[in-house]
Amino acid sequence: MNLETRLQPVRPPLEGYYSRVMAYLCVALVFATIAHERGLTPLIGGVVLYALLYPHVLRLLTRWRQKRGRSNLNLILLALDALHTGVFITLTNFSMVPSMIFLLLISFTSMVIGGPLYLFVALLLGLTGTVISAAILAPVPNLITSPLLTLCTLAGGGLFTVVMASFIYRQGRRLEHAQHLVSAEQEKAEQLANSLSKYLSPQVWQSIFSGNQRVTLETRRKKLTVFFSDIRGFTELAEEMEAEALTDLLNNYLNEMSRIALEYGSTIDKFIGDSVMVFFGDPVSRGAKQDAEAAVSMAIAMRKHMKVLRQQWRSQGITRPLEIRMGLSTGYCTVGNFGADMRMDYTIIGREVNLASRLESAAEAGEILISHETWSLTKDLVMCRDKGQLNVKGFSRPMQIYQVVGLRRDLGAAPTFVEHELPGFSMYLDTNGIRNYDQEEIVRALELAARKLRDKVIM
């Protein structure tokens, strides 16, 4: 059952019907008391009978119109009630207490339905009804109200107030229940959205929810920088490790690489085993040059973070030196939703996608290869080594490629890290990542390791 069905009442609300019944019951009680005190006349008896039957006749008429698809009569009925109020005041000979109660009843009803404007219109129509009926009936004003009539009038008005208060209380509880249902559905929808968002890159997800991206089979041409990476030696490692341990290692690696990719503003396309494919320039772009610089900076950050991951994996008993290799290319691609109406994938296709994939396959362990277009956009930021031309499968002519050495700003300063690996020895030291209060402890650990190494008898 959906939320709309759950919020709809089983039958139409009867508060309007019951409030009118109680109001006209109060009128009938007032005129029955007048008949008791002054004697029953055809006019007074007719008013009592009219007041008792009028709400039920209106209900039948309203239900008949609803079945025929007609608009409701709420505003018209309120106008009639206001005119009736004026007539009833005249028929009481302007008796003070009944007149005040009748005015209070119509005021309360009009305020509930439409606020101050409706109140003003209702009072104006009530005055109109009073003037017209007074002109026709020419009553003798009698402002003094007998004790019995006062008591019955107040009792009728009090009963109307109590009944309406109970209806308002029930309506408030119903509204509170509806708010709880809406809140629960919103929370459920938010949880579902959060779960589904993990299947899309955050930029794509946000563009869909903001309305900037339509979920239709459509594509466009844009200049993008495409990135591919995988782990060198992962296939051999998969043959040695248990599936559970391998899964934990892979998820840890992909989680860290994804964090870095999103930090630099990339759109994550897909994971294929240990391979990662991301691109820059859609759905959010800072310009082709800035996108290419962000992509290469991301690749350098990933290569550097692999040193940290290798230390973690080595502490878990994984001694095989795992290295990341990466390939990047910049150019025009077709990006958008591909697939079928029932199942589509937000991805990219084109020559640059194939080139980035081939560069990643051709890269050595720890190497970042980029195309000439990417190099031309990033050469002011990145130091590269010319690798010459490479025959790339699927391309008719050799492609000029470059090897990324590092960011120029980092290469110009003293290195902040020291890394060295030999059988039985592994060290990775990043001085930027060391906290001040840990420095002395690290120095002591290094001195202890040096003493043990000096005391070791080499066989």
Buried (B, 14 or more C-beta within 10 A) or exposed (E): EEBEEEEEEEEEEEBBBBBBBBBBBBBBBBBBBBBEEEEEEEEBEEBBEBBBEBBEEBBEEBEEEEEEEEEEBEEEBBBBBBBBBBBBBBBBBBBBBBBBBBBEBBBBBBEBBBEEEBBEBBBEBBBBBBEBBBEEEEBEEEEEBBEEBBEBBBBBBEBBBEBBEEBEEEEEEEEEEBEEEEEEBEEEEEEEEEEEBEEBBEBBBBBBEEEEBEEEEEBEEBBBBBBBBBBBBBEEBBEEBEEEBBEEBBEBBBEBBBEBBBEBBBBBBEBEEBBBBBBBBBBBBEEBBBBBBBBBBBBBBBBBBBBEBBEEBBEEEBEEBBBBBBBBBBBBBBBBBBEEEEEBEBBBEBBBBBBBBBBBBBBEEBBBBBBBBBBBBBEEBBBBEEBEEBEBEEEEEEBBBBBBBBBEEBEEEEEEEEBEEEEEEBEBBBEEEEEEEEEEEEEEEEEEEEEEEEEEEEE
